[in-house]
Amino acid sequence: MGLIDTHTHLDSFVRRGELPAILARSRAAGLAALVTIGTDTDDWTLYRDLAREHAGLVRYTVGLHPCSVTADWAGRVAQLVSFWGRAGTPLPAAARTESAPYPVALGECGLDRFHLPKEAAEAERIFGWQKAAFAEQLALAKKLGCPVVVHSRGAFAECVAMIDASGVAWSKVVFHCFTEGVAEMTELTKRGGYGSFTGIITYKTAEAVRAAALAQGLDRLMIETDAPYLTPMPHRGKPNEPAYLKHTAEFCAGVFGVSPERLAEVSTANARRFFGLSY
């Protein structure tokens, strides 16, 4: 069974004219699908077009990344609903086709304290915008009943509290690039949420990340590249790409003590179920 890269960013490859080669290497590496993740208005329609052009391989999401949030965030978040059809009422899942590529999730959205400016007052002002934008996107996700891809950096407890308050079903929530520890993973799993893992899990210093993956369990595992970032071993230091997901998968198979085939089978089934990849 082919792997699914549940979180990648194809826009940089498009800009450099590299996408055909990237997708060819993805197929050669055995990827069954990849989910390219929206972060702002400049990639949402691009990804919708890619999902149509490469139906069956490329799926996409739309969302406003916390690091893209500025004073005018509300106008951009208001545009998200149009990707799910008129008045934000999506087609029934059975009616969706590869020629009408709806987003498979809303996101990535969330909170990020790491990239805030150093000046305290300005940082809190921007963080306030982030919280407002996240709350609005969670409200839309609840209305649509769609999955949510969460970006959380330096704000795990605050993200959890906001999701709790939103009423979004936790079974539809994934914290991508999970780099917290066992305690935080326990908070997710007891609520029914997920953490997905990047190439960071292959790094020597990532003992806590591996422990968190084991705490979540193989039966809930999803993996991602976050390409072009966070390249796994043995290519760390080079630009990442979806084809390198196989290295993360092989490493995770060792962590869980299963065959690569079993790891692929379970993680792919989890990704298909979470994102509703039925066509």
C-alpha positions as CSV (number, residue, x, y, z in Angstrom):
1,M,0.0,0.0,0.0
2,G,1.3,3.4,-0.9
3,L,2.1,6.1,1.6
4,I,0.2,9.4,2.0
5,D,2.1,12.6,2.7
6,T,-0.5,14.3,4.9
7,H,1.2,17.7,5.0
8,T,3.4,19.3,2.2
9,H,3.7,22.7,0.6
10,L,3.9,22.5,-3.2
11,D,4.0,26.2,-4.0
12,S,7.7,26.6,-3.8
13,F,8.2,23.7,-6.2
14,V,5.8,25.4,-8.6
15,R,7.6,28.7,-8.4
16,R,10.9,27.0,-9.3
17,G,9.5,25.0,-12.1
18,E,10.2,21.8,-10.2
19,L,6.8,20.3,-9.7
20,P,6.7,17.8,-12.5
21,A,10.0,16.2,-11.3
22,I,8.8,16.4,-7.6
23,L,5.6,14.5,-8.5
24,A,7.4,12.0,-10.6
25,R,9.8,11.2,-7.8
26,S,6.8,11.0,-5.4
27,R,5.2,8.3,-7.6
28,A,8.5,6.5,-7.9
29,A,8.8,6.5,-4.2
30,G,5.4,4.8,-3.9
31,L,3.3,7.7,-2.7
32,A,-0.4,7.1,-3.1
33,A,-1.4,10.7,-2.4
34,L,-0.1,13.9,-0.9
35,V,-2.0,16.7,0.7
36,T,-0.7,20.2,-0.1
37,I,-1.5,22.6,2.7
38,G,-2.9,26.1,2.2
39,T,-1.5,29.0,4.2
40,D,-2.8,32.2,2.6
41,T,-4.7,33.5,-0.4
42,D,-1.7,33.2,-2.7
43,D,-1.8,29.4,-2.6
44,W,-5.4,28.4,-2.2
45,T,-6.5,28.6,-5.9
46,L,-3.1,27.3,-7.0
47,Y,-3.7,24.2,-4.9
48,R,-7.3,23.8,-6.1
49,D,-6.0,23.8,-9.7
50,L,-3.2,21.3,-8.9
51,A,-5.8,19.0,-7.3
52,R,-7.8,19.1,-10.5
53,E,-4.8,18.7,-12.8
54,H,-3.3,15.8,-10.7
55,A,-6.5,14.2,-9.6
56,G,-6.0,11.1,-7.4
57,L,-2.5,12.1,-6.4
58,V,-2.7,15.7,-5.1
59,R,-5.3,16.8,-2.6
60,Y,-5.4,20.2,-0.9
61,T,-6.5,22.3,2.1
62,V,-7.2,26.0,2.5
63,G,-6.5,28.0,5.7
64,L,-4.8,31.1,7.1
65,H,-1.5,30.1,8.8
66,P,-0.9,32.0,12.0
67,C,2.3,33.5,10.6
68,S,0.2,34.9,7.7
69,V,-2.2,36.7,10.1
70,T,-2.1,40.5,9.9
71,A,-4.5,43.3,10.7
72,D,-6.6,42.4,7.6
73,W,-7.0,38.8,8.5
74,A,-10.8,38.9,8.6
75,G,-11.2,39.6,4.9
76,R,-9.0,36.7,3.9
77,V,-10.6,34.2,6.3
78,A,-14.0,35.3,4.9
79,Q,-12.9,33.9,1.5
80,L,-12.3,30.4,2.8
81,V,-16.0,29.4,2.8
82,S,-16.2,29.8,-1.0
83,F,-14.0,26.8,-1.5
84,W,-16.7,24.5,-0.1
85,G,-19.4,25.7,-2.5
86,R,-22.2,28.2,-2.5
87,A,-22.8,29.7,0.9
88,G,-20.3,27.2,2.4
89,T,-22.7,24.3,1.9
90,P,-20.5,21.4,0.6
91,L,-21.6,18.7,-1.7
92,P,-22.4,15.4,0.0
93,A,-19.2,13.2,0.2
94,A,-20.8,10.7,-2.3
95,A,-21.3,13.5,-4.8
96,R,-17.7,14.8,-4.8
97,T,-15.5,13.9,-7.7
98,E,-11.9,14.4,-8.8
99,S,-13.1,17.0,-11.3
100,A,-14.7,19.0,-8.4
101,P,-11.9,19.0,-5.9
102,Y,-13.1,20.4,-2.6
103,P,-10.6,20.9,0.2
104,V,-10.0,17.8,2.3
105,A,-9.5,20.0,5.4
106,L,-9.4,23.5,6.8
107,G,-5.9,24.7,7.7
108,E,-3.3,25.0,8.5
109,C,-4.5,27.4,11.2
110,G,-3.6,27.9,14.8
111,L,-1.3,29.8,17.0
112,D,2.5,30.6,16.8
113,R,4.4,32.4,19.6
114,F,7.8,31.4,18.2
115,H,7.8,33.9,15.3
116,L,6.3,36.8,17.1
117,P,8.3,40.1,17.3
118,K,10.4,40.7,20.4
119,E,8.6,43.8,21.4
120,A,6.0,42.7,24.0
121,A,3.1,45.0,23.1
122,E,3.4,44.3,19.4
123,A,3.7,40.6,20.0
124,E,0.6,40.5,22.1
125,R,-1.3,42.5,19.5
126,I,-0.4,40.1,16.7
127,F,-1.1,37.1,19.0
128,G,-4.5,38.6,19.6
129,W,-5.1,38.6,15.8
130,Q,-3.9,35.0,15.6
131,K,-6.4,34.0,18.3
132,A,-9.3,35.8,16.6
133,A,-8.4,34.3,13.2
134,F,-8.1,30.8,14.7
135,A,-11.5,31.1,16.4
136,E,-13.1,32.2,13.2
137,Q,-11.6,29.3,11.3
138,L,-12.7,26.8,14.0
139,A,-16.2,28.2,13.8
140,L,-16.2,27.6,10.0
141,A,-14.8,24.1,10.4
142,K,-17.6,23.3,12.9
143,K,-20.2,24.5,10.4
144,L,-18.7,22.5,7.6
145,G,-17.9,19.4,9.7
146,C,-14.6,19.2,8.0
147,P,-11.2,18.1,9.4
148,V,-8.9,20.8,10.8
149,V,-5.1,20.9,10.4
150,V,-3.6,22.8,13.4
151,H,-0.3,24.6,13.5
152,S,0.8,25.0,17.1
153,R,4.2,26.4,18.1
154,G,4.8,27.6,21.6
155,A,1.0,27.7,22.2
156,F,-0.1,24.1,22.7
157,A,-2.3,24.7,25.8
158,E,-3.9,27.7,24.2
159,C,-4.7,25.8,21.0
160,V,-6.3,23.0,23.0
161,A,-8.4,25.4,25.0
162,M,-9.6,27.2,21.9
163,I,-10.6,23.9,20.2
164,D,-12.3,22.7,23.4
165,A,-14.3,26.0,23.4
166,S,-15.1,25.8,19.7
167,G,-17.2,22.7,19.8
168,V,-15.2,21.2,16.8
169,A,-15.2,17.4,17.1
170,W,-11.8,16.4,18.3
171,S,-11.8,13.3,16.0
172,K,-11.5,15.8,13.2
173,V,-8.4,17.6,14.6
174,V,-4.8,16.9,13.8
175,F,-1.8,18.8,15.3
176,H,0.6,18.6,12.4
177,C,4.4,18.4,12.9
178,F,3.9,17.2,16.5
179,T,7.0,18.0,18.5
180,E,5.6,18.0,22.1
181,G,6.0,15.2,24.6
182,V,4.0,12.4,26.0
183,A,2.0,14.6,28.4
184,E,0.7,16.8,25.5
185,M,0.0,13.7,23.3
186,T,-2.1,12.3,26.2
187,E,-4.1,15.5,26.2
188,L,-4.8,15.0,22.5
189,T,-5.6,11.3,22.6
190,K,-7.9,11.5,25.6
191,R,-10.0,14.0,23.6
192,G,-9.8,11.9,20.4
193,G,-7.4,14.2,18.5
194,Y,-4.3,13.3,16.5
195,G,-0.7,14.3,16.1
196,S,1.2,13.7,12.9
197,F,4.9,13.3,12.6
198,T,7.6,14.8,10.3
199,G,11.2,13.9,9.6
200,I,12.0,15.4,13.0
201,I,11.2,11.9,14.4
202,T,14.3,10.6,12.7
203,Y,16.7,13.1,14.5
204,K,18.9,11.8,17.2
205,T,17.8,14.5,19.7
206,A,14.1,13.7,19.2
207,E,13.6,11.1,21.9
208,A,10.6,13.0,23.3
209,V,8.9,13.1,19.9
210,R,9.4,9.3,19.5
211,A,8.0,8.7,22.9
212,A,5.0,10.8,22.0
213,A,4.4,8.8,18.8
214,L,4.5,5.6,20.8
215,A,2.1,7.0,23.3
216,Q,-0.3,7.8,20.6
217,G,0.1,4.3,19.1
218,L,0.5,2.9,15.7
219,D,-3.3,2.6,15.2
220,R,-3.5,6.5,15.2
221,L,-0.3,7.3,13.3
222,M,-0.1,9.7,10.4
223,I,3.1,10.9,8.8
224,E,4.1,14.0,6.7
225,T,7.0,15.7,5.2
226,D,6.1,19.4,5.7
227,A,8.3,19.8,2.6
228,P,10.3,21.7,1.7
229,Y,11.1,21.9,5.4
230,L,12.2,19.3,8.1
231,T,14.0,16.9,5.9
232,P,14.4,13.4,7.5
233,M,17.6,11.5,7.8
234,P,19.6,10.6,5.8
235,H,19.0,13.8,3.7
236,R,18.9,16.2,6.6
237,G,20.4,19.5,5.5
238,K,18.9,19.3,2.0
239,P,15.6,20.6,0.8
240,N,12.8,18.2,1.7
241,E,10.3,16.7,-0.8
242,P,7.4,14.3,-0.6
243,A,9.4,11.4,-2.0
244,Y,11.5,11.5,1.2
245,L,8.4,10.4,3.2
246,K,9.6,6.9,2.7
247,H,12.6,7.5,5.0
248,T,10.3,8.7,7.8
249,A,8.1,5.7,7.2
250,E,11.0,3.3,7.4
251,F,12.3,4.9,10.5
252,C,8.8,4.8,12.2
253,A,8.5,1.1,11.3
254,G,11.6,0.5,13.4
255,V,10.2,2.7,16.3
256,F,7.0,0.7,16.3
257,G,8.7,-2.7,15.7
258,V,6.7,-3.5,12.6
259,S,7.5,-4.1,8.9
260,P,7.5,-1.1,6.5
261,E,4.6,-2.7,4.8
262,R,2.5,-2.7,8.0
263,L,3.5,0.8,8.8
264,A,2.4,2.0,5.4
265,E,-0.9,0.0,5.6
266,V,-1.9,1.5,8.9
267,S,-0.7,5.1,8.4
268,T,-2.3,5.3,5.0
269,A,-5.6,3.9,6.3
270,N,-5.5,6.5,9.1
271,A,-4.9,9.3,6.6
272,R,-7.6,8.2,4.2
273,R,-10.1,8.0,7.1
274,F,-9.1,11.3,8.7
275,F,-9.2,13.3,5.4
276,G,-12.0,11.4,3.8
277,L,-9.9,10.3,0.8
278,S,-12.5,8.0,-0.7
279,Y,-12.2,8.9,-4.3
